[in-house]
Every structure is written in structure tokens, then in C-alpha cells.
């Protein structure tokens, strides 16, 4: 799952009315951070999932893809709902999605219902994250949320593996339910009245963007039908944007070269990171027969190191030219992919994950600013939403690519 989207969500939600009382930062951390842990918890248990369901690991990986895709598609939808309906109604809607999805995951014996539960659960997680980032308000509180999300994202694979071994894989996939503990406290401290909104929701644009996103995610596993779906959605979306240039997908963002460049970098580096996150552990297990626990510990250390590197780089990036920043990010991403593919042993591939984490999260932190400044102020929330969608699409594409490259 993505872990450094705090700045983007803060700016994207600036149009939402403030809460009635300030929510303590710890509640916001509890609201948002389980989303990353739940997404990464399946990294090391695909084999267990497949054996339990009587399917290949490649088929079981659809539980990962469904989560990432739903998270990506629901993020801009919940951001729109926050602007139109206010925090409290969206909070309870997100909580209902998490609860319903988790119930399906805990009880259903059939893969189709499990996939439905995973998607509904992830949609609720997208709402929880958007709400937490909106309520942060200060850099210090945003830092607490980002740190909590990064840490739980890093320990998610090991936590999922431990829960699967001691309880069951259903417990590992139900980690997101922890976020429900924060809902009552957050709900009591938020304003019940929705903000006024006179604009008409661009439902057609939202639907076409969701279909296009789904087609892109399915390209690695179902190339021809996915390409056809994506092409049709894109063909319908282009004239729709011309008719509604200020709609769900603002035309000003798409016309901006800096915006397009930032989105492409986020999508590429995020996709590379999540591909390595899933492919490297499986590859190490196949080549060297290493215990899942040792792989998980090495991966966790690499991810935490990469996240710490991002903190340092983000602090100095404002002193560098934008082109220099992009060159560093792309060089780090390229080096990570090359190291994972060409290196032997375990140390270098795990280090490649750390480098990929740095490239992806640093791109999210720095290029979100570029995306926001590339459009007029009134369209910044929509532009940030699209940027975050591109980053999260990388998280959805990564497991699918890993499945294609390693698990088959």
C-alpha cells in the first residue's frame, strides 16, 4: 500500500469545513495507519491463501489487486464526498464499508465474496485516510499520521505472516478493522452539519475514470480485454472532459506539462516499488528456500530505512532544481529495479526494496507539490486527487506485475 500522501491529502481537503473540536493526533493515527498495514499484510501469505482456497497463488493474489484498485478508485470519490457532505457523514459511511468488508472476509468461504469484501473494506480505508489527513491541520500532526502509516506499512508483511501462522489468514486480512476503534472518538469531535455545495457532481466523469483505472490495473493479467476496456473508457472520457472542463477530471491539469510529468513519475515509481515488494520475497523463497520470517524482517528493515531516507530528501529537495529532483528519483528507481533483477543472494534484493521505497515515497512527497502548483488554485484539490490516484494505481499494478513475473 502507499505511505506518504499526507501533504497531498491536506491540500486536497482544504475546502472541507473545520471540525467542531480538534481531534487528538493519536486518534487520527489510529484512523489512518491500519490502511497501509492491511494492504501489505498479504505480501508473504499468498501461498497460504491459495492453499486454503484451493487455488494457485496467482489467483489468490486477486485479493491484493482488489484492495489496491478499490483504494485507488475510492480515494478521489471520498475526497469529493468530504467537500460536498462534510466529515461526520463520510466518517460513518467509511466505517460501514470497513465493517461490512471485514465481515465478508471473516465469514465467506468463496473467493468471489472474499474479493467483494476486500474491495468494500479498501473503499472504507480510503475514506478513513482522507478524513484523517483533512483533520490533521498542522505539520506536526500530519507528521504523526505519516509516521504511523509508514511504520505499520513496513511491519504489515511480517504482521500478516505472524497472524496467519498463529490465527489464520482471515485475521491477517481483517487488520483494517482496527481503524474502527477510532471512529467514535473522531465522530464526537467533528461538526455534524455538511458544508454548502452548489456544484453538480460529475458522476459520468467519475464512472469513466474508475473504468479506465480498472482497465489499466488488469493489463498485466488480462491484456486484450483490459486494453479494450481502457481504450473505450478513455475514448469516452476525452470528449466528456471537453464538455465539462471543470468536472471530476479538470482539463487544466491534463494540459499542464509539469502536472503530466509528476503523475507519470508517481505512477512509474510506485508501480516499480510495489512490484518489488511482492516479487522479491517470493523470488527469495523460491531460489534460496529462506524462511518467510527472515524475509519479512529483512523487508521491514529495508522499508523503514527507505522511509527515513525520504524524510531527509524531502527536507533538502526545496533547495534543488525540479529537474535535479526528478533525475535523482528516476535514478534511484532504476537502480532498485536493476539490483532486484540482476543481483544474487538476499542482501542486495532486499536493499533494492529499500531504494524503491525511497524513490516512490519521495516522489509522492515532492511531485505532489509540483502537481498542485501546476493548476489554478480552485482546481488544486482535484489535481491532487488525480495525482494520488496515479500513485495508488501503481500500488494496484505492482502486485499484478509481480504475479505475472514471479508467481506463474
Secondary structure as GFF3:
##gff-version 3
##sequence-region A 1 408
A	DSSP	alpha_helix	6	12	.	.	.	ID=ss1
A	DSSP	alpha_helix	25	32	.	.	.	ID=ss2
A	DSSP	alpha_helix	34	40	.	.	.	ID=ss3
A	DSSP	alpha_helix	46	53	.	.	.	ID=ss4
A	DSSP	alpha_helix	57	60	.	.	.	ID=ss5
A	DSSP	alpha_helix	62	85	.	.	.	ID=ss6
A	DSSP	alpha_helix	87	107	.	.	.	ID=ss7
A	DSSP	alpha_helix	111	136	.	.	.	ID=ss8
A	DSSP	alpha_helix	139	166	.	.	.	ID=ss9
A	DSSP	alpha_helix	169	173	.	.	.	ID=ss10
A	DSSP	three_ten_helix	175	182	.	.	.	ID=ss11
A	DSSP	alpha_helix	183	188	.	.	.	ID=ss12
A	DSSP	alpha_helix	203	217	.	.	.	ID=ss13
A	DSSP	alpha_helix	223	243	.	.	.	ID=ss14
A	DSSP	alpha_helix	251	255	.	.	.	ID=ss15
A	DSSP	alpha_helix	257	288	.	.	.	ID=ss16
A	DSSP	alpha_helix	292	316	.	.	.	ID=ss17
A	DSSP	three_ten_helix	317	319	.	.	.	ID=ss18
A	DSSP	alpha_helix	322	342	.	.	.	ID=ss19
A	DSSP	alpha_helix	347	373	.	.	.	ID=ss20
A	DSSP	three_ten_helix	377	379	.	.	.	ID=ss21
A	DSSP	alpha_helix	380	402	.	.	.	ID=ss22
A	DSSP	pi_helix	403	407	.	.	.	ID=ss23
###
